[in-house]
Amino acid sequence: MKSMFSVLRNFFESFRTPPVKKVFFPSLPWNRKLVLRYAGHLVQEGSVVEPAGRLHTADELRKQGNSLTFICNHLTYADSHIIEALFLRLGFRDLADHIIHIAGQKTYAISRRFLTLSLNTVRVYQPKADIDKLLKRKMNARALKWAAHQKRRGYSLLVFPEGTRTRRHRRFSLHAANPKTTIYFRGSSVVPLALMGSEKIMPVGRLLPLPAEVRLRVGEPLQHSAIEAKLREENRETSESDLRQKIMAYYMAQINSLLDPAYQFRGDQAPGM
């Protein structure tokens, strides 16, 4: 009876409009159990994380007190759940339970809120968000502070630098990232990820998802402070905004190099595709 009450309470909480000034949303326990169990069903047994040893290396860094920021290409709204389902399947439950997803305001729409609140998230307002610019600036500054605070508490971040993507665009959008995203990398080891196959779980034109095999390729953890120092030294005359663009471009290239050719950026690709 008590568990049924908890399920219903989480369910109804999922459909409440989140307070405008709230930025950190811890996962609702029953949402998390139900959604990740379903995600585990959709991610078929042939799915792999390669090489799994790199994920182990990253997790050891986390256990030693180092902050982690995972960065990944973006194929569907289900990518966060798929990545966590893969981590859980490999036995990295503590890592999965301590991931905070940087989520755009669209994922808190009522149609997606139940799924979003199955994860630990920090809400950010994207450039096209239809809210007052001053409020957006304040909220995003608060989101950054919350992300830094949670990293100090042992949480890792998961960031999709491309921003919102659709199932129609499988190829990586190399130049789509907002350079300001690099601010989330401060004080972290940055771990590039390349996700492939999740678009088959949410195919275009189908309402319900389908089971499919997915692959997650893991890059070497990169010490952000060392990357930033190196690029700053090589570009002494570059403005701060241009330097940030170069840093972001470096990380986007890391993701692109991990992807299979069918998912990599193509030279004749239109911006944002």
N, C-alpha and C positions, 0 to 999 in steps of 0.2 A: 504493500500500500504506500509506504514511504517513497519507494523508488518511482512508483507511478506518479506520485505528486511531484517529484523532482523532474520527471520527464515533461509533465504538463507545464510546470513553471518555466523550464527552459524554453519550451515550445512557444509559449505566449510571450516570453521576454524577447524572443527572436523577431517578433512582429511589432514590437514597440519602436517608435521612431527614436533613434539615438539622439541624445542631447547634442546640440550644435557644437558646444565647446568641449565635448569629450573626444579624446584622441586615442587613448589606449583601451582596447577591448580584450580582456582575457577570454579564452575560449569557454563556452558554456559546456559543462561536462557531458551532458547527454547528447547535445548536438554533435560533439566531438566523437563520442562512441559510435553513434549511428552513421554519421557521414563517412568517417574513416573506415568503418567496416564495409560500407558500400563501395568506397573507393578501392579497397583491397580486393573486392570481388571484380571490379572493372579492370584492374591492372592484372592481366593474365600471368600465369605461372612462368611463362617464358621470358618475362620482363627481366632486365638486368641493370645493375649499376656497375660501371666499369671505369677504371679498375677499383674494386671495392677497397683495396688497400689505401687509396688516397682519402677515402671517406674516413677510414680508421685513423689516418694521420691527422686529419682535420679535427676529429673528435678528441683525440689525445691532446691537441693544442688547447681545445676548449676546457678539458678537464684540468689542464695545468694553469688555467686562469687567463688564457688569451681570448680576446674577443674575436668572433668570426662574423663575416658578412658574406653570405652566398649570393652570387649574381647569376642570372639564368636568362636564356631566351624565353619568349612567351608565345604560346600557341593557342591556349584556351583559358577560360575562366577556371577550369578545373586543375590547372597546373600545380598550384600550391598543394592541393589535396593529394595529387598523384605523387609528388615528390615526398610528402610525408609518409604516404602509404609504402613507398619503396624503402625509405629509411626504417620504418617499423618492420618490414619483412626481413631486412638484413640484421635485425636485432639492435638497431640504434634507437631504442625507445626514448631514452633520456634526451638524446639529441633532438629527436622529433618533438618531444614535449617542451623543449626549450628553444623553439624557433618562433620568432615574431615576424610576421609577414607585413611588409610595407604595402598597404592596400589603398587604391584610389577610391574616391568617394562613390563611384558608380557601383562598387561591389556592396555598398550598404543600402542600395535600393531594396524595396520590400521584396522584390522577386528573387533576390540573391542573398538576403540577409541571413536566412537560416543556415546557408552554407558558409558564409563568411564568418559567422559567430561560432563555427566549429573549430576555428583557428585562433591563435593569439595574433592580434593585428594592431597595427598603428595606422590610423586613418590620415591620409594626406589628400590635399585638394590639388588636382591637376590644373595645368594652365587654362583649360577651357571650362573649368567649373563655374557654374552660374551662381556665384555668390559675390558679395562685396569684396573688392580687391584688398582692402585693408584687413578685413576679417580673415581672408584667405592667407595673407602674409603672417598674421598672428597665429593662426591655427597650425600652419606648416612649421613655424618656429617652435611652437609647443610640441609638435610631433617629433621634431628632431631631438628636443630635450628628453622626451619620454623614451625615445629609442636609445639614446646614450645612457639614460638611467637604467633601462632594462639590460643593456649590455654589461653594465657594471655588476648586475645581479646574476650574471652567468648565462644570459640569453644570447642567442645568435639572431642575426637578421637575414631575411630572404628578400632580395630586391630583384624586380624585373625591369631593367633599365629601359627597355623599349617602350614601357607603358602599355596601354591597352592594345591588344591585338585581336584579330578575328581568325576563325578557322579557315578563311579563304587564302590567307597569306602564310604559307608554310615557311618561306625563306626568311632568314634573319634580316632584320632592318638595321644595318650596321651604323647608320648615322641618325637614328631616331632618338637616342638617349638625350635627356636634359643634362648638361654638364653639372648642374647644381646637385645632381644625385650623388656625386662623389663625396659630398659632405657626410653621408651616412657611412662612408668607408673609414673615417678617421678612427685611429686607435684599434684597427682591426687587421686580422689576416683575411684577405679577400680570396674566396674560393670560387673560381669560375665553374659553371655547370652548363651542360648542353643537353636539352631534353628533346627527344625525338619519338614520334608516334602518338603523342597525346591528342593530336587532332583527329585521330581515328576513333577515339573514345567519344568525341563530340562532333560527328560528321555534319557537314552543312546540309540543311534540309531535313534533319531528323530531330524530333523533340526530345526523345529519351536517349541517354548515352548507350554505347555498345562496349562490351569487353574487348580489349585489344592489348597486344604486346607493346610495351614502351621500353625505351632505353635512356638511361641517364649516364652521361659521361662526365667524370669529375676531373677537374684540373688540379694542378699543384697549388697549395695555399701560397699566396703572395703577400708579403708584408707591405701594407699600404704606405707606411711612413718611408720605407726605402724606395718604393716606386716614385713617390712624390718628390723626394729629395733628388733622385737621379734625373727626373725630367725637369725639375727646377734648375738644376745645375747645367743641363744641356740647353736650356732656353732662358738664359738670364735676362734677355731684353724683352721677353714676352710679357704681356699684361696678365694680370691675375685671371681674368675671365678666359683669355686664350689658353693659358696654362691648364685651367680646369678642363677645357675642351680636349686638350692633348692627353690629359690623364684619363678622361672618359674614353677617348678613342683607343687608348692602349688596352683598357679592360674589355671594350667591345670586340677588339681584335682577338683577345684571348678566348672569348666565348665562340666567336666565328670559327676559330681554328679547331675547336673541339667537335664541331658539328659535322655530320656526314655531308658530302657534296650536295645532295638534294635539298639540304636545309640551309646551306651557306649563302651568304650574300652574293649576289650576282652583279657584275659591273654595270649592266644595262638596266638594273632595277631602279624603278622610280622611288624617290624619297618617301619614306614612311610605309613602304610595301615590304 
